[in-house]
Amino acid sequence: MSKSTLHFAVPGGCDIVGDLYVPSTATASTPAPAILATNGFSGSKDDLADDANTYARHGYVFLAYSGLGFGGSGCRITFDDPTIDGKAARSLVSYLGGAPGIAFTDSAHRTAAPTLTSVRHDRTDHTGKPSQFDPRVGMLGGSYGGQIQFAAAAVDPRIDAITPMITWNDLSYSLAPNDTGTRIGVTPAVTGAVKLNWATTFAIGGVVAGLTHAEVDPARLLGCPNFSSTACSALVSALGRGAMTSDQVATLHNASAAAHLDQIRIPTLIVQGERDTLFNLNEGIANYQGLRARGVPTSMIWYSGGHSGDPAAGDVDSTDPAKGYVTGRVMNWLDHYVRGDAVSTGPGFAYFRDWVAYDGNAAPAYATSSAYEPSGSVTYRLSGSAGLTTGAPAPGSQRLRTAPLGLPTSTDKPDGLGLVNVPEADVAGTVTTWTGTPLSAPLDVVGSPTLTLRISTTAPRTADAAAMTVLFARVVDVDPSGVATTVEDLVAPARIADPSKPFTVTMPAFAHRFAPGHRVRLVISGGSTNYRGAMSSVPVTIAAGGGQTLTLPTA
């Protein structure tokens, strides 16, 4: 195998740096299929070295490149916008297909690299038409390196398969989710509560990447370091104001799969993380359902890791896919749709169960089905002054008050900052809790819980998102000793435009077993450590009753 570092001239005047891995078996007379991949946010091409070596040994030509704004590549961060990042990836696909004038051996683009002849070509693209410089090529990568696959596939039908991992459907939801009033997928009608810690992590990571390479590209330090002006204003304004403007929401939405799923027609394997408070499972579900509705070959895996936690043993192994369930599934997907091997692509839906013991490869811990569709549900009603019941509810109510200026009122685990965990607690008077009785049998919840509520408050109806009431709901597992743990640290913000009407909250999905003796608890609070809440302090009353329900989808 040979490895060479190349520089690529792409639209917008950017210089992209990448490493090309060519197995010795790939020649002009025996061309091989190719893989294109880029890094996660604030990373570089070097992060893909294990994958590149593994796939090269498996017979693929592998091009790993640093995404725009990262790892030595020029231009600013535009959040995988198809018109910028997607078109840059399209140039690299052309290079893999043998196009001249794209690859160089120097960053000044003076010395052309040899034309690539070791990659197999296609006769037609995915529109059924002959296309110039069309390689057999698939993509892999996670997070930022997952979204680029949607962006590239939307503008380049020559790509043959993608395997996006732990990435977003709508970045405006990812950074400011509103889990009520959803229009389609995860996209809400009204912007939600800003994720303080994750937005800060994004901002710091982007700026640090810009500072690291300022010597070769000093223009990155002008204005908002390393970000495009529109991306920068969305982050800064949201952190300060507590809500994004409609223009900022549109900017983030347009750099998202949600805006261009209808342009994607190639086989897609979605891998979403069960331990992920940044891009939760609802985003994977939205991408999955959007593609499947149009007949695109699509499968989905909920794996054991994510942005909020490492994967379990035997789930991911980039050096030996046979030892990792997810990495093996990804390789089989690419082998089937890119190389053309007669290998199984696996079930249409699979989810990891952390309550199942196994040794070695994590496959035994996965439950599978032909498609994602919860098979049942259990509905709890708010009962009495603090209970959850599956029977007739008793009368009663609870009150809370939201904190002023959107201040946090809880000590749940901080997202995205790498800090140690702290005991979960809420400031008295800012929270309501509703708890069920101890379970007599295991309760396996798989999917998105839905919460239907009507509240009473003095807050008026308003069109100003920053002035709306915001509540935060979470599902909690209470063990027999009374220790309460928010399931996967997932919180559902609800920005309520008209508090006089009932509303439904589609909470982040999870796969979790409530063991016998444990109790299900619903917590509704007026603030959260990880979010910017309502700007005004208002009283909120939540009454018990048959219409006040929490529904849990079951396996």
Protein Blocks (a to p, Z undefined) as FASTA:
>chain_A
ZZdddddddehhiacdddddddfklcfklccddddddddehiafklmmmmmmmmmmnopa
cdddddehiahiacjdehhpaklmmmmmmmmmmmmnopahkbccbfnlmaccdddfkbcc
dfbdckopacehiacdddedehjlmmmmmmmmmmomkbgbdcdehiafblmlmmmccfeh
iabhjbcfbdcdddfklmmmmmmmmmmmmmmmmmmmmmlmgojehiafklmmmmmmmmmn
opacfklmmmmmmmcfklmmmmpcbdcdddddfbdcklgcklmmmmmmmmmmnopacddd
ddfbdjkbccdehkacfklmklpmklmmmmmmmmmmmnopacdebjfbdcddfkbccehj
fklmpccdfbdcdfbdcddddehjlpccfbdcdeddddddddehhiafbfcdcehklpac
ddddddehiaccddddddfbdcddedjdddddddddfbdcdfblklpccdddddddddfk
opacdehhiacddddfblmbccddddddddddddehiacdddddfbdfkbccdfbdcddd
ddedjklccddddZZ
